[in-house]
Amino acid sequence: MGLAQHSRKEVPKARSLSEILHKEKQLAVVGDVSAESLVASGVLLRALRTLGVDFEFYTTVDPVNLDTLGVQVVGVGAYVQDCLNCVELAELRSRRPPQHVVPAVVESLRDVVTVAPEEYALLISSALTKYTPRSLFEGPSQELLEVIAEAVEVGAVKEVTTPKLLGWGSLPLEEVVRYSVDLCLLRYFGRAVDRVSEQDVARELGVESLKSIEGRTYLPTRDIGVVDLYEAAYVLEYSVDVEGPEYTAFTPLNFSYFLWATRGFRRSLEYVRRCLDAFLERRYDRLEKLYTLECDPGASATVVTKILRGLKLIDADALVAFRVSGRYYLPLQLLQRQQRVGLAGFKRERGYAVLDAEGLSKLLQKRTFQTPQRG
């Protein structure tokens, strides 16, 4: 399943978003199923609404024939192939190949609308999903750091250096160790903790001092319902899986969506803990790089995968799929494009490709899970 394309007469490509908006009063926006692409698409949609431009939104896993839309198509990190009249926003920038689509959105919108502080926070958070869990990465790319610096300059984001535990400095230590999915401390995660010291945390992490796990953390200057932007990154990954790609894309148009997703994410950590316990008890099936685990669908398979990668209990390119009532839920945002091709004809539920046992067997026969995938 995915966007259907057919050749059409090639037309001159626009050189900027402002040029497109000068010519068009209706656009189709296509995003991929990653949190970054979806949030970036949503910020563009918000700008189109502000400017009075009608729009339609699709994802790369929607069964849509682009040639029948009859409007200019703008991809936002979608990189749609074989569509002569499609414009990829990331490729309108001079710097190529881009690692992120967020810089392209910020740069493209600069001449047409003002990017709000909340939008900077969401955009940066969505891009940070590529660097979670933090234990596996040195930090954001230079390309993203430039956007962060711009957000700091306009007062949308504050940069601090703290231990790489979600909520450090904003929450009591007992809550930090209970809710931090990055870094995750299995002894405390998801459990009521009466008292814990920094020495306890350091000992659990196997380090002499928490100074050794410090890194740059980014705080929103406005209250957006999260303690830092790395937590927001996990909220967005949860949102893609559990609420669906469209929900995530429309978050910049209605910020209440993000607040609801944050509440849902925090409630879901109870289910995440149960998933982790099931994994630790080896109640899973392993099929090459794919682990299938019986979990409550209220949890996010992407979040569970990221935690297990960070704990080094699975390889950094392995993937966890949920098994629910004989069906298998694979998180689309962690699948590479060639892996999605192997899912031809799959049923989509929210942010998951859903397969029965026969469908999963056919997928594995194609050996697609021997290739690395990262979120």
C-alpha positions in Angstrom: 0.0 0.0 0.0 1.3 3.5 -0.8 1.0 6.4 -3.0 0.3 5.5 -6.6 2.0 7.6 -9.3 1.9 7.7 -13.0 3.9 9.8 -15.4 2.5 13.2 -16.5 3.7 16.0 -18.6 6.6 17.7 -16.9 6.1 21.3 -15.9 8.8 23.8 -14.7 9.6 23.2 -11.1 9.1 26.0 -8.6 12.2 27.3 -6.9 10.7 28.3 -3.5 7.6 27.9 -1.4 6.7 31.5 -1.9 6.7 31.0 -5.6 4.4 28.1 -5.3 2.0 30.0 -3.0 2.0 32.9 -5.5 0.7 30.6 -8.2 -1.5 28.2 -6.3 -4.7 28.6 -4.3 -4.9 24.9 -3.5 -2.2 22.4 -2.6 -1.9 18.7 -1.8 0.7 18.1 0.9 2.3 14.6 1.2 4.2 13.6 4.3 6.1 10.4 5.2 5.1 8.5 8.4 8.1 9.7 10.5 7.3 12.1 13.3 9.6 14.7 11.7 7.9 14.6 8.3 4.4 14.7 9.8 5.1 17.6 12.2 6.8 19.5 9.5 3.8 18.9 7.2 1.5 20.1 9.9 3.4 23.4 10.3 3.2 23.9 6.6 -0.6 23.1 6.7 -1.0 25.7 9.5 0.8 28.3 7.3 -1.5 27.4 4.4 -4.6 27.9 6.6 -3.3 31.2 7.8 -2.7 32.3 4.2 -6.1 31.1 3.0 -4.8 28.4 0.8 -7.0 25.3 0.5 -5.1 22.0 1.1 -5.4 18.2 1.2 -3.1 16.0 3.2 -1.9 12.5 2.4 0.9 10.2 3.7 3.2 8.0 1.7 1.2 4.9 2.9 -2.1 6.2 1.5 -3.5 4.5 -1.6 -3.8 7.7 -3.6 -3.1 8.3 -7.3 -1.3 11.7 -7.4 -2.2 12.2 -11.0 -5.9 12.4 -10.3 -5.6 15.1 -7.6 -5.5 18.0 -10.1 -3.5 20.2 -7.8 0.2 21.0 -7.1 1.7 18.4 -4.8 4.3 19.4 -2.2 6.2 16.6 -0.5 7.6 17.3 3.0 10.2 14.7 3.5 8.1 12.3 1.4 10.5 12.1 -1.6 7.7 10.8 -3.9 9.1 9.1 -7.0 7.9 9.3 -10.6 5.8 12.3 -10.1 6.9 15.0 -12.5 4.7 17.7 -11.0 5.6 17.0 -7.4 7.9 19.3 -5.5 9.9 18.1 -2.5 10.2 20.9 0.0 13.6 19.7 1.3 15.1 19.9 -2.2 14.2 23.5 -2.6 17.2 24.3 -0.4 20.7 24.7 -1.8 22.3 22.3 0.8 21.9 18.7 -0.3 21.4 16.0 0.5 19.5 17.1 3.6 19.5 15.0 6.8 16.3 16.7 8.0 13.2 18.3 6.5 12.7 20.7 9.5 15.4 23.2 8.3 13.7 23.3 4.9 10.3 24.1 6.5 11.7 26.8 8.7 13.6 28.4 5.9 10.7 28.1 3.4 8.2 29.7 5.8 10.5 32.5 6.9 9.3 34.7 4.0 5.6 34.0 4.3 4.6 33.5 7.9 6.1 33.7 11.4 7.0 30.4 13.0 5.5 30.4 16.5 7.5 29.3 19.5 5.3 26.3 20.0 6.0 25.3 16.4 9.8 25.6 16.9 9.4 23.3 19.9 7.4 20.7 18.0 9.7 20.9 14.9 12.8 20.4 16.9 11.2 17.6 19.0 10.2 15.8 15.9 13.7 16.0 14.5 15.2 14.7 17.8 13.3 11.4 17.3 16.2 10.5 15.0 18.6 10.7 17.9 16.7 8.6 20.5 17.7 6.8 22.5 20.4 9.3 23.3 22.8 6.6 24.6 23.3 5.5 21.0 24.0 8.9 19.5 26.5 11.7 20.1 23.9 14.3 19.5 22.0 16.2 16.8 23.5 16.9 13.4 25.0 20.3 12.6 22.0 21.0 10.3 19.6 20.6 13.2 21.8 22.4 15.7 21.5 25.5 13.4 17.7 25.4 13.7 18.0 24.9 17.5 20.3 27.9 17.7 17.7 30.0 15.8 15.0 28.8 18.2 17.2 29.8 21.1 17.8 33.2 19.5 14.1 34.0 19.1 13.4 32.8 22.6 11.4 29.7 21.7 13.9 27.2 23.3 16.4 27.2 26.1 19.5 25.0 26.0 20.9 23.5 29.2 23.4 20.7 30.1 22.0 18.0 32.4 22.2 14.2 32.9 20.4 12.5 30.0 17.3 11.6 32.0 13.9 12.9 31.0 12.7 15.6 33.3 16.0 16.1 35.1 15.9 19.4 37.0 12.2 19.9 36.4 10.8 16.9 38.3 11.6 15.3 41.7 14.2 12.6 41.3 11.7 9.9 42.2 9.5 10.9 39.3 12.5 11.2 36.9 13.5 7.6 37.4 9.9 6.4 37.3 9.0 8.0 34.0 12.3 8.4 32.1 12.2 6.2 29.0 15.6 7.7 28.0 17.7 6.7 29.8 15.5 3.9 31.2 16.4 2.5 34.7 14.6 -0.9 34.8 14.8 -1.0 38.6 12.6 2.1 38.9 10.8 2.6 35.6 7.0 2.5 35.9 7.1 1.8 39.7 6.4 3.9 42.7 9.6 5.1 44.2 9.7 6.4 47.8 13.3 7.6 47.9 16.2 7.6 45.6 19.5 9.5 45.5 21.8 10.6 42.7 24.3 8.0 44.0 21.5 5.3 43.6 20.9 6.4 40.0 24.7 6.5 39.2 25.1 3.0 40.6 22.2 1.7 38.6 23.7 3.2 35.4 27.1 1.8 36.3 28.9 5.1 36.3 30.9 6.9 39.1 29.1 10.2 38.7 26.1 11.5 36.8 28.5 14.1 35.3 29.6 11.4 32.9 26.1 11.1 31.3 25.5 14.8 30.9 24.5 16.2 27.5 22.7 19.1 25.9 19.0 19.2 26.7 16.4 21.6 25.2 13.6 23.1 27.2 10.6 24.9 25.7 10.3 28.5 27.0 6.5 28.2 26.9 4.5 25.6 28.7 3.6 23.0 26.2 2.9 20.2 28.7 6.3 18.5 28.6 9.5 18.8 30.7 11.9 18.9 27.8 12.0 18.4 24.1 13.3 14.9 24.3 10.2 13.9 26.2 8.2 15.7 23.4 10.1 13.5 20.9 8.8 10.4 22.6 5.3 11.8 22.8 5.3 12.4 19.1 6.6 8.8 18.4 3.8 7.5 20.7 1.3 9.7 18.8 2.3 8.3 15.4 1.8 4.7 16.6 -1.2 5.0 18.8 -3.1 8.0 17.5 -2.0 7.7 13.9 0.0 9.8 11.3 -2.8 12.1 10.5 -3.4 13.0 14.1 0.3 13.8 14.5 0.3 15.9 11.3 -2.7 18.0 12.5 -1.1 18.7 15.9 0.4 22.1 14.8 -3.1 23.1 13.6 -4.7 22.3 17.0 -2.2 22.2 19.9 -4.7 20.4 22.1 -3.8 17.3 20.1 -0.3 17.4 21.5 -1.5 17.9 25.1 -3.9 15.0 24.7 -1.1 12.9 23.3 1.2 13.8 26.2 -1.4 12.6 28.7 -1.9 9.4 26.7 1.9 8.8 26.5 2.3 9.1 30.3 -0.6 6.8 30.9 0.8 4.3 28.4 4.0 3.9 30.4 2.2 1.4 32.6 1.6 -0.8 29.6 5.2 -0.2 28.4 6.5 -1.5 31.8 4.4 -4.7 31.2 5.9 -5.1 27.8 9.4 -4.7 29.2 8.7 -7.3 31.9 7.4 -9.7 29.2 10.6 -9.2 27.2 12.8 -9.7 30.3 10.9 -13.0 30.9 11.7 -14.0 27.3 8.1 -14.2 26.4 8.8 -13.1 22.8 9.5 -14.7 19.4 12.6 -13.6 17.5 12.6 -13.7 13.7 15.9 -12.3 12.4 15.9 -8.6 13.4 12.2 -8.7 14.3 10.9 -9.4 17.8 7.2 -10.1 18.3 5.9 -9.5 21.8 2.4 -9.7 23.3 1.6 -6.2 24.5 -1.3 -4.0 25.1 -2.0 -1.8 22.1 -2.2 1.2 24.4 1.6 1.2 24.4 3.8 2.3 21.5 5.9 -0.3 19.8 8.3 2.4 18.7 8.8 3.5 22.3 9.3 -0.1 23.5 11.8 -0.6 20.7 13.7 2.5 21.6 13.9 1.6 25.2 15.2 -1.9 24.5 17.7 -0.5 22.0 18.9 2.0 24.7 19.3 -0.8 27.2 21.2 -2.8 24.6 18.8 -5.7 25.0 18.3 -5.8 21.3 20.5 -4.6 18.4 20.4 -0.9 17.4 18.7 -1.9 14.1 16.2 -4.4 15.6 12.5 -3.8 15.8 9.7 -4.9 18.2 6.2 -5.6 16.8 3.2 -6.2 19.0 1.3 -9.5 18.9 -2.4 -8.9 19.6 -5.1 -11.6 19.2 -3.1 -13.4 16.5 -2.3 -10.3 14.5 1.1 -8.5 14.3 1.4 -4.7 14.6 4.6 -3.3 12.9 5.3 0.4 13.6 5.4 2.0 10.2 7.7 4.9 11.4 10.5 2.4 12.1 10.3 0.7 8.7 12.5 1.7 5.9 10.9 2.2 2.5 12.1 -1.1 1.0 10.6 -2.8 4.0 7.2 -1.1 3.4 7.3 -2.3 -0.2 7.4 -5.9 1.2 4.2 -5.1 3.0 2.2 -4.6 -0.3 -1.5 -4.9 0.5 -1.2 -4.6 4.3 -4.0 -3.3 6.5 -3.2 -0.1 8.3 -4.4 0.7 11.8 -3.3 4.1 13.0 0.5 4.0 12.7 0.8 0.3 12.3 1.0 -2.2 9.5 -1.2 -5.1 10.6 -0.5 -8.6 9.4 -1.8 -12.0 10.2 0.5 -14.9 10.7 0.6 -15.8 7.0 1.3 -12.2 6.0 4.2 -12.0 8.5 5.6 -15.3 7.2 5.5 -14.0 3.6 7.2 -10.7 4.7 10.0 -12.6 6.5 10.6 -14.8 3.4 11.6 -11.6 1.6 14.5 -11.2 4.1 13.7 -7.5 4.5 14.6 -7.6 8.2 18.2 -8.3 7.5 18.6 -4.6 6.5 19.2 -2.0 9.2 16.4 0.3 10.3 16.6 3.3 12.6 14.0 5.6 14.0 
